[in-house]
Structure formats: C-alpha cells, structure tokens
C-alpha cells in the first residue's frame, strides 16, 4: 500500500516541503530515492532498532521510499521519524488517516527515543503556510516550534508515542505558547557594565553614537587600552530586540543548531566574535551543506573582529557587499542562497605591529615602512564602510586608580533607546530601514538638510583629507544620529563637526600613512 508522510528540508533559512512516498511490497530490498545523503541512507539501521525497541517488528519485505521533490538534496537524520511512520503505515501497523494533515520530523535513537533536530522553527512556519493541522516534533524542540501560532505543535519523546497517537491509543496535547507574553516577560541579564570602565569618555561617546544609529565602528589603539573590554560591553547599551527581530534571529540560529535546548526565542542581540583564523566560507556562509556564517549569526546584533588586520585579506574583503547591502547571496554550482546580514560591525586593531605607533609615552620600534604595510592590510574601500573610526589612548593612572564609578550601561542605553524611537518614527513608512545607518541616498537628501555653515565645514574636510563619496555619506549618517541624541530635528554645525572627528583614519598621521 502506498502511504505518504510529510516533512521539510531546510534550505538557507527557509524550509521546502518534502513528501515521503513509501511502498511495502513482496521482496527483500530497502531502497531510498530522491537525492538522500549518507545520513538519510543510514536511517535504515536506526529505524530497524527503534521499531523493534518500540515493541513492533520491522517489515521483512521489499521497501521503496521516494523523497519528493527529487531534485532537492535531503540531508541529515531528521527524516527518521516520518520514514519510520510511513513504513509502519504502509505495512498496516499504523493508521494512515491522519498522516495527510500532519507534518512529522525527528531523529530516532536506537532505543526508540526521538532526538532534537536543527531548523525546527522554519519547518513549523512552512507547515503553517501549507495549511497542515499540526506538526509532530521532538519534545526538546517543542517550545521552539510552538512560537509559531495557528498550528498544533505536538512534542514527543519516543517513536511509540507517535504510533499510539496515530492509532488512537494515546492523546497528545498540543503545546501552546503566548509568544508576545513570553517575550515581554523575558529579562536581559548582562554580567558586565560600562560603569566598570575607567575613563575613556570619548570612546564611550563614540560607542553611544554607534549603537544609537546602528553604525559600524573601529577602535585603533595600543595594547591594554581597553578596546576589547569596551567592545564586549556594547550589548549592554544596544536597544532590546523587537519581537520581529527576535523571530528573525531565532530562525537563523535554529537552522545553524545554535539554540539552547528547550529555548523558545532569542531575547538578547547576538554578539559574535570569531577568531582571526576564520575562513571566508565560515564568515559568510555556504559549504557543502549550506549553513549561515558568522555574519548572518550576528544578524540584528554585533560582529566583533578583534585584531582586525590579522584577519586574512580574503576574509575581510568578502564583507564589503554584506556591509553595504545587509544581506549575503551565496552562489555555488548546485545552489544559490540568500542569508540576512544586518549587522553592526565592531573592529579593533593596534596602530602598528608593535602596538605603540603614535603612543604618547612609548616609542614605536617598528621598522621603516612596517606601519604602512600593517595598516594597508585593511583596504580603503572596506574602511570607507566603517562609519566611526575612533582612536583610543591609554588610561592615565589617576583615572585608572579612581574609585569613582563611571556612567552605567542603563543610563547610556536609555539615551540610545530614545534616539532609536525617533528613527523608528522617521522611517515608519520604510519597511527595510530601521536606523540611520541603513539610510539610502534618497533618505539622506530628505532627512539631512545642511545649512550654509555645515556645508562649508563638510566641504573643507572633504577637500583637506581627500575623502571619498562614501565617507561623505557616512559623515552625514553619523551627524544625523548625533542630532537625534541631541533631540534636534535639524543637523547643526556642531553635529557635523563631531561626525568629522570620527574619521581618524582619513586624517592626521593615519591619513598620511594611507
């Protein structure tokens, strides 16, 4: 008898429906067709043991399985459960009347237990889109899947539970979660705070501006000046995730298998800090089995690249397009996938190989030409895409030894949230623009109107430091954010002046090197 069960394959960060057609007939072979990978082909041994441990006999007959659509590669062990149910239903040991109303996914252990799988959130979303009555998932994934409303989500621990449910011998209760209420109750907890940072008020100000407008920022300073320490405190002043952003972010981490077991939604903005030995594929995504890269895992959050020049040139250059377009298109011979990549890039670097170029008290010991060679590891076009370039100096002893606490992250975050609220209202009619860093040229011309003095200031800076057209746009975006923090509807000369001051690599001694 032909029986169909239904599942889904994760492709990029979305799911594609997969139909498993099973026929049990006289014979002695087990055949799976439809581009299964090795893990899918090995499901036979897992199903054989799991069915036996569930108190049933595996059909000793010829079994043919077709996984449709046949031109989409089926990967992983998540098809074990629907395949096992299809085989038992085709052999007449499980009722098949409900199968056309359910999507079933799960990996089987040899003892018949159902193990968690990756990408259950996009699968549940696809099941709802296709009009399925419910979805059966591993119990460990049930809260993640239950985020999707208007579909019954059943969590199971064993294959036997699914068999008894389909045979009307067991009643499964759907898991229901009020997503908005759960999200509203979620509390963000941080182990660090900006009040612990001694001095560095100008850098804190630059961080505040960067978070208020979603701007990319790079810190240049000697070892031990606090670059990494302050960067790790950035999540404490970023505005909280909206529910829409939380769902987007959770979806990506679900596909990558990065969600904690039993978790429902990501409630804090991601902070990704890959090592400088990372490969281009690991950064942007892709691979034999396509997976999101570090840039996409940092979507709606921060990608922190410490020791920026130490990253291979090929790795840094692949970030150009994502930083501009805020999405990544990974094209290979067998697939083309789009990954979201709306990130805030935070980078830090020493000014030279020894770390003490331009230091107020220590002498740089680098060979002639070494400083220029070191800084030239970062291309001009990539630096142009970094809105705020901030020089950081060592903290004086008096400030370092002071017991006076600095301004708290909560106080800084309050100002950031107010600035973001202004931007949310400003871009309410722009579906793909949420902060000043995402403005295009059309929006810049509308929302950044300069008076004569501001235009004169900007013209002089552009001419003196030979800045590019992209740097011009970045200065205007940063100035707009500074004005928002100031509560000003107009961008004023002081806002332009401060925005220009954050182009350290375009001027002074650094500009001469470049």
C-alpha positions as CSV (number, residue, x, y, z in Angstrom):
1,X,0.0,0.0,0.0
2,X,1.3,3.5,-0.9
3,X,1.5,5.8,2.1
4,X,2.6,9.4,2.2
5,X,4.2,11.2,5.1
6,X,5.2,14.8,5.1
7,X,8.3,16.7,6.3
8,X,10.5,19.6,5.2
9,X,14.1,20.3,4.1
10,X,15.8,23.4,5.4
11,X,17.3,25.4,2.5
12,X,19.1,28.6,3.6
13,X,16.9,29.8,6.4
14,X,13.7,28.7,4.9
15,X,12.0,25.3,4.6
16,X,11.0,23.3,1.5
17,X,8.2,20.7,1.9
18,X,9.2,17.1,1.4
19,X,6.8,14.3,0.7
20,X,7.9,10.7,1.6
21,X,6.1,8.1,-0.5
22,X,6.5,4.6,1.0
23,X,5.5,1.3,-0.6
24,X,5.9,-2.0,1.2
25,X,5.6,-5.0,-1.1
26,X,6.9,-8.5,-1.5
27,X,10.7,-8.6,-1.7
28,X,13.9,-8.3,0.3
29,X,15.3,-4.8,-0.6
30,X,15.3,-1.4,1.0
31,X,15.6,1.4,-1.4
32,X,15.5,5.2,-0.9
33,X,15.5,7.5,-3.9
34,X,15.2,11.3,-4.2
35,X,18.8,12.6,-3.6
36,X,19.2,11.3,0.0
37,X,22.6,11.9,1.6
38,X,24.6,9.3,3.6
39,X,22.8,10.1,6.9
40,X,19.4,9.5,5.3
41,X,20.5,6.2,3.7
42,X,21.8,5.1,7.1
43,X,18.3,5.7,8.6
44,X,17.5,2.0,7.9
45,X,19.6,0.8,10.8
46,X,18.2,3.4,13.2
47,X,14.6,2.6,12.2
48,X,15.2,-1.1,12.4
49,X,16.3,-0.9,16.0
50,X,13.9,1.9,17.1
51,X,10.8,0.0,15.7
52,X,12.0,-3.2,17.5
53,X,12.5,-1.4,20.8
54,X,9.0,0.1,20.4
55,X,7.5,-3.4,20.5
56,X,6.9,-3.9,16.8
57,X,8.5,-5.9,14.0
58,X,10.2,-4.2,11.2
59,X,8.5,-5.3,7.9
60,X,10.7,-8.1,6.4
61,X,9.6,-7.2,2.9
62,X,10.7,-5.0,0.0
63,X,10.5,-1.3,0.9
64,X,10.7,1.5,-1.6
65,X,10.9,5.2,-0.4
66,X,10.7,8.2,-2.8
67,X,11.5,11.5,-1.3
68,X,10.0,14.3,-3.4
69,X,10.9,16.8,-4.8
70,X,13.6,14.5,-6.3
71,X,15.9,17.4,-7.3
72,X,16.3,18.8,-3.7
73,X,19.1,17.1,-1.7
74,X,17.8,15.5,1.6
75,X,20.4,15.8,4.4
76,X,20.6,14.7,8.0
77,X,18.8,12.3,10.3
78,X,15.7,14.5,10.8
79,X,13.7,12.3,8.3
80,X,14.0,9.1,10.5
81,X,10.6,9.6,12.3
82,X,8.4,10.3,9.2
83,X,10.1,7.5,7.3
84,X,9.6,5.0,10.2
85,X,5.9,6.0,10.5
86,X,5.5,5.7,6.7
87,X,6.9,2.2,6.7
88,X,4.7,1.1,9.6
89,X,1.6,2.7,8.0
90,X,2.3,1.0,4.6
91,X,2.7,-2.3,6.4
92,X,-0.7,-1.8,8.1
93,X,0.7,-1.4,11.6
94,X,-0.2,2.3,12.0
95,X,-3.4,4.0,10.9
96,X,-2.7,6.4,8.0
97,X,-5.9,8.6,8.0
98,X,-4.3,11.5,9.9
99,X,-1.0,11.5,8.1
100,X,-2.1,13.9,5.3
101,X,-2.9,16.5,8.0
102,X,0.4,16.3,9.9
103,X,4.0,17.2,9.3
104,X,6.4,14.9,11.1
105,X,10.1,15.5,11.8
106,X,12.6,13.9,14.2
107,X,15.8,11.9,14.5
108,X,15.5,8.4,16.0
109,X,17.8,6.8,18.6
110,X,18.4,3.1,18.6
111,X,16.3,2.8,21.7
112,X,13.3,4.4,20.0
113,X,13.6,7.8,21.6
114,X,13.2,10.9,19.4
115,X,16.2,13.3,19.4
116,X,16.2,17.1,18.7
117,X,16.9,18.4,15.2
118,X,18.1,21.7,13.6
119,X,15.9,24.2,11.9
120,X,12.5,23.3,13.5
121,X,11.3,26.9,13.6
122,X,11.4,27.5,9.7
123,X,9.9,24.0,9.4
124,X,7.0,24.9,11.7
125,X,6.5,28.2,9.8
126,X,6.3,26.3,6.5
127,X,3.8,23.8,7.9
128,X,1.5,26.6,8.9
129,X,1.9,28.2,5.5
130,X,0.9,25.0,3.8
131,X,-2.2,24.6,6.0
132,X,-1.3,21.5,8.0
133,X,-3.4,20.8,11.0
134,X,-0.4,20.1,13.2
135,X,3.3,19.2,13.4
136,X,4.9,16.4,15.4
137,X,8.4,17.3,16.7
138,X,10.9,16.1,19.3
139,X,10.0,17.2,22.8
140,X,13.3,19.1,23.0
141,X,12.2,21.2,20.1
142,X,8.6,21.8,21.1
143,X,8.9,25.2,22.6
144,X,10.9,26.5,19.6
145,X,8.2,25.2,17.2
146,X,5.3,26.4,19.4
147,X,6.4,30.0,18.8
148,X,4.5,29.6,15.5
149,X,0.8,30.2,16.2
150,X,-2.3,28.9,14.5
151,X,-0.9,25.3,14.2
152,X,-1.0,22.4,16.7
153,X,2.5,21.5,17.9
154,X,2.9,18.1,19.5
155,X,6.1,17.2,21.3
156,X,7.0,13.5,21.6
157,X,9.8,11.6,23.4
158,X,9.6,8.3,21.7
159,X,8.5,6.6,18.5
160,X,6.0,4.6,20.5
161,X,4.1,7.8,21.5
162,X,3.7,8.7,17.8
163,X,2.5,5.2,16.9
164,X,-0.1,5.1,19.8
165,X,-1.3,8.6,18.9
166,X,-1.9,7.7,15.3
167,X,-3.6,4.5,16.4
168,X,-5.9,6.5,18.7
169,X,-4.4,4.8,21.8
170,X,-2.8,7.9,23.2
171,X,-4.0,11.5,23.3
172,X,-1.3,14.2,22.7
173,X,-1.9,17.7,23.9
174,X,-0.6,20.5,21.7
175,X,1.9,22.9,23.3
176,X,0.6,26.4,23.3
177,X,2.8,29.4,24.0
178,X,1.7,33.1,24.1
179,X,4.7,34.3,22.2
180,X,4.2,38.0,22.9
181,X,3.6,37.4,26.6
182,X,6.6,35.2,26.9
183,X,8.8,37.7,25.0
184,X,7.5,40.6,27.2
185,X,8.5,38.6,30.4
186,X,12.0,37.8,29.1
187,X,14.7,39.5,31.1
188,X,18.0,40.5,29.7
189,X,20.9,39.8,32.0
190,X,24.4,41.1,31.5
191,X,27.5,40.2,33.6
192,X,29.3,43.4,32.5
193,X,28.6,47.1,32.6
194,X,30.1,50.3,31.3
195,X,30.3,51.6,34.9
196,X,33.3,49.3,35.3
197,X,35.2,51.1,32.6
198,X,37.7,53.7,33.9
199,X,38.0,56.9,31.8
200,X,37.7,56.7,28.0
201,X,34.8,59.1,27.9
202,X,35.4,60.0,24.3
203,X,35.3,56.3,23.3
204,X,32.1,55.7,25.3
205,X,30.6,58.6,23.4
206,X,31.6,57.0,20.1
207,X,30.0,53.7,21.2
208,X,26.8,55.5,22.2
209,X,26.5,57.1,18.8
210,X,27.3,53.8,17.1
211,X,24.6,52.0,19.0
212,X,22.1,54.8,18.6
213,X,22.4,54.8,14.8
214,X,23.5,51.2,14.1
215,X,26.8,52.4,12.8
216,X,29.9,50.3,12.2
217,X,32.9,51.3,14.3
218,X,36.6,50.6,14.5
219,X,38.9,51.3,17.5
220,X,42.6,52.0,17.0
221,X,44.9,52.0,20.0
222,X,47.8,50.3,21.8
223,X,47.6,47.0,23.7
224,X,45.9,47.2,27.1
225,X,44.0,50.4,26.4
226,X,40.6,48.7,26.8
227,X,39.5,48.1,23.2
228,X,38.2,44.5,23.7
229,X,36.9,45.2,27.2
230,X,34.7,48.0,26.0
231,X,33.6,46.2,22.8
232,X,32.3,43.3,24.9
233,X,30.1,45.7,26.8
234,X,28.3,47.0,23.7
235,X,25.3,44.6,24.0
236,X,24.5,46.3,27.3
237,X,23.7,49.6,25.6
238,X,22.0,48.3,22.5
239,X,18.2,48.7,22.3
240,X,16.4,45.4,23.1
241,X,15.2,43.2,20.3
242,X,11.7,43.7,18.9
243,X,9.6,40.6,18.6
244,X,10.0,40.6,14.8
245,X,13.8,40.9,15.2
246,X,13.8,38.1,17.8
247,X,11.9,35.8,15.4
248,X,14.3,36.6,12.6
249,X,17.4,36.0,14.7
250,X,15.9,32.8,16.3
251,X,15.2,31.4,12.8
252,X,18.9,31.8,11.8
253,X,20.2,30.3,15.0
254,X,17.7,27.4,14.7
255,X,18.9,26.5,11.3
256,X,22.6,26.6,12.5
257,X,21.7,24.5,15.5
258,X,22.9,27.2,17.9
259,X,19.8,27.5,20.1
260,X,20.0,26.2,23.6
261,X,17.9,23.0,24.1
262,X,14.4,23.9,25.3
263,X,14.8,27.6,24.5
264,X,12.0,29.4,22.7
265,X,13.2,32.8,21.4
266,X,16.4,34.7,21.5
267,X,15.8,37.7,23.6
268,X,19.2,39.4,23.5
269,X,21.0,40.7,20.5
270,X,23.7,38.3,19.3
271,X,27.4,39.1,19.9
272,X,29.7,37.1,17.6
273,X,33.5,37.3,18.0
274,X,35.2,34.8,15.6
275,X,38.9,34.2,15.8
276,X,41.1,35.8,13.1
277,X,41.9,32.3,11.6
278,X,38.3,32.1,10.3
279,X,37.8,31.1,6.6
280,X,35.7,33.2,4.2
281,X,33.1,30.4,4.0
282,X,32.8,30.3,7.8
283,X,32.3,34.1,7.8
284,X,29.7,34.5,5.0
285,X,28.1,31.0,5.0
286,X,27.8,28.2,2.5
287,X,29.7,25.0,2.4
288,X,28.9,21.5,1.2
289,X,25.8,21.5,3.4
290,X,24.9,25.2,3.3
291,X,24.8,26.9,6.7
292,X,24.7,30.5,7.8
293,X,28.1,32.1,8.5
294,X,29.2,34.3,11.4
295,X,27.9,37.5,9.7
296,X,24.4,36.0,9.5
297,X,24.6,34.6,13.0
298,X,25.3,38.2,14.1
299,X,22.1,39.5,12.2
300,X,20.4,42.2,14.3
301,X,23.4,42.2,16.6
302,X,27.2,42.7,16.7
303,X,30.0,41.1,14.8
304,X,33.2,41.9,16.7
305,X,36.5,41.4,14.9
306,X,39.4,41.8,17.3
307,X,42.9,42.3,15.9
308,X,41.3,43.4,12.6
309,X,44.5,43.4,10.4
310,X,45.3,39.9,11.5
311,X,42.3,38.5,9.5
312,X,43.3,37.3,6.0
313,X,42.7,39.9,3.3
314,X,40.4,37.5,1.5
315,X,38.2,37.2,4.6
316,X,38.0,40.9,5.1
317,X,37.1,41.7,1.5
318,X,34.1,39.4,1.4
319,X,32.5,41.7,4.0
320,X,32.2,44.6,1.5
321,X,28.9,43.6,-0.1
322,X,27.2,42.4,3.2
323,X,28.1,45.7,4.9
324,X,26.5,47.7,2.1
325,X,23.5,45.6,1.2
326,X,22.8,43.9,4.6
327,X,22.3,40.5,3.1
328,X,24.5,37.8,1.6
329,X,23.9,35.9,-1.6
330,X,26.0,32.7,-1.6
331,X,26.2,31.2,-5.1
332,X,27.6,27.8,-5.8
333,X,27.3,25.4,-8.7
334,X,24.5,23.5,-7.0
335,X,22.7,26.2,-5.1
336,X,22.1,29.9,-4.6
337,X,21.0,31.0,-1.1
338,X,20.3,34.4,0.5
339,X,21.2,35.0,4.1
340,X,20.2,38.1,6.1
341,X,23.2,40.1,7.4
342,X,22.1,43.4,9.0
343,X,24.9,43.7,11.5
344,X,26.8,46.3,13.4
345,X,30.5,45.7,12.7
346,X,32.8,46.5,15.6
347,X,36.5,46.1,14.9
348,X,39.6,46.8,17.0
349,X,43.3,47.0,16.0
350,X,46.7,48.1,17.1
351,X,48.2,51.1,15.1
352,X,51.2,49.1,14.1
353,X,52.9,45.6,14.6
354,X,54.5,46.6,17.9
355,X,51.3,48.4,19.0
356,X,52.9,51.8,20.0
357,X,52.8,54.0,16.9
358,X,51.5,57.4,17.9
359,X,51.7,56.4,21.6
360,X,52.0,59.4,24.0
361,X,54.8,57.9,26.1
362,X,56.2,54.8,24.4
363,X,58.4,54.7,21.3
364,X,57.3,52.7,18.3
365,X,60.0,50.1,17.5
366,X,58.7,49.0,14.1
367,X,61.0,49.0,11.0
368,X,60.5,51.8,8.4
369,X,57.6,51.1,6.3
370,X,56.2,48.5,8.7
371,X,53.4,50.7,10.0
372,X,52.1,51.5,6.5
373,X,52.4,47.8,5.5
374,X,50.5,46.8,8.6
375,X,47.6,49.3,8.1
376,X,47.4,48.6,4.4
377,X,46.2,45.1,5.3
378,X,42.8,46.8,5.5
379,X,41.7,48.1,2.2
380,X,40.5,51.7,1.7
381,X,37.0,50.5,0.4
382,X,36.5,48.4,3.5
383,X,37.5,51.3,5.8
384,X,35.1,53.6,3.9
385,X,32.3,51.3,5.0
386,X,33.1,51.8,8.7
387,X,31.2,54.9,9.8
388,X,33.1,55.7,13.0
389,X,36.9,55.4,13.2
390,X,38.0,56.1,16.8
391,X,41.5,56.5,18.2
392,X,41.9,55.2,21.8
393,X,44.7,56.2,24.1
394,X,45.9,54.5,27.4
395,X,44.1,55.5,30.5
396,X,46.1,57.8,32.8
397,X,46.9,56.3,36.3
398,X,44.8,58.8,38.2
399,X,41.7,57.7,36.3
400,X,42.7,54.0,36.4
401,X,43.1,54.1,40.2
402,X,39.9,56.2,40.8
403,X,37.1,54.5,42.8
404,X,34.5,56.8,41.2
405,X,32.1,54.6,39.2
406,X,31.5,55.6,35.6
407,X,28.1,56.1,33.9
408,X,26.1,52.9,33.9
409,X,25.1,51.0,30.8
410,X,21.4,51.5,31.8
411,X,21.8,55.3,31.6
412,X,23.6,55.2,28.2
413,X,21.0,52.7,26.9
414,X,18.1,54.9,27.8
415,X,19.5,57.7,25.6
416,X,20.1,55.1,22.8
417,X,16.5,53.8,23.0
418,X,15.2,57.4,22.8
419,X,17.3,58.1,19.7
420,X,16.1,54.8,18.1
421,X,12.5,55.7,18.9
422,X,13.0,58.9,16.9
423,X,14.4,56.9,14.0
424,X,11.6,54.3,14.1
425,X,9.0,57.1,13.7
426,X,11.1,58.8,11.0
427,X,11.3,55.6,8.9
428,X,7.8,54.2,9.7
429,X,7.0,54.1,6.0
430,X,10.3,52.4,5.0
431,X,10.0,48.6,5.6
432,X,13.7,47.9,5.2
433,X,15.1,50.9,7.1
434,X,15.1,50.9,10.9
435,X,18.1,53.1,11.8
436,X,20.2,55.9,10.4
437,X,23.0,53.6,9.2
438,X,20.5,52.0,6.8
439,X,19.6,55.2,5.1
440,X,19.9,55.3,1.3
441,X,20.8,58.4,-0.8
442,X,17.1,59.4,-1.2
443,X,16.5,59.3,2.6
444,X,19.7,61.2,3.2
445,X,18.6,64.1,1.0
446,X,15.3,64.2,2.8
447,X,16.4,63.9,6.4
448,X,19.8,65.6,6.4
449,X,19.4,69.1,5.1
450,X,22.6,71.1,5.8
451,X,22.8,74.9,6.4
452,X,25.5,77.1,4.9
453,X,27.9,76.7,7.8
454,X,27.6,72.9,7.9
455,X,28.1,72.7,4.2
456,X,31.2,74.8,4.5
457,X,32.6,72.6,7.3
458,X,32.0,69.4,5.3
459,X,33.4,70.9,2.1
460,X,36.7,71.8,3.9
461,X,37.0,68.4,5.5
462,X,36.3,66.6,2.2
463,X,38.9,68.7,0.4
464,X,41.6,68.7,3.1
465,X,41.5,64.9,3.8
466,X,40.6,63.8,0.3
467,X,37.6,61.8,1.5
468,X,35.6,59.6,-0.8
469,X,31.9,60.0,-1.7
470,X,31.1,57.0,0.6
471,X,32.9,58.8,3.5
472,X,30.7,61.8,2.8
473,X,27.5,59.7,3.2
474,X,28.9,58.1,6.4
475,X,29.6,61.5,7.9
476,X,26.0,62.7,7.2
477,X,24.5,59.5,8.7
478,X,26.6,59.8,11.9
479,X,25.7,63.5,12.1
480,X,22.0,62.6,11.9
481,X,22.4,60.2,14.8
482,X,24.3,62.8,16.9
483,X,21.4,65.2,16.2
484,X,18.9,62.5,17.3
485,X,20.8,62.0,20.6
486,X,20.7,65.8,21.0
487,X,17.0,65.9,20.4
488,X,17.5,68.2,17.4
489,X,15.3,67.9,14.3
490,X,18.0,69.7,12.2
491,X,21.6,68.6,11.7
492,X,23.6,71.5,13.0
493,X,27.3,72.5,12.5
494,X,28.3,71.0,15.9
495,X,26.9,67.7,14.8
496,X,28.8,67.8,11.5
497,X,31.9,68.8,13.3
498,X,31.7,65.8,15.7
499,X,30.9,63.4,12.9
500,X,34.0,64.6,11.0
501,X,36.1,64.0,14.1
502,X,35.2,60.3,14.0
503,X,37.1,59.8,10.7
504,X,40.5,59.3,12.3
505,X,41.9,57.1,9.5
506,X,41.1,59.8,7.0
507,X,43.2,62.4,8.7
508,X,46.2,63.3,10.9
509,X,49.1,60.9,11.0
510,X,47.0,57.9,10.0
511,X,45.8,59.7,6.9
512,X,49.4,60.4,5.8
513,X,50.2,56.7,6.1
514,X,47.3,55.8,3.8
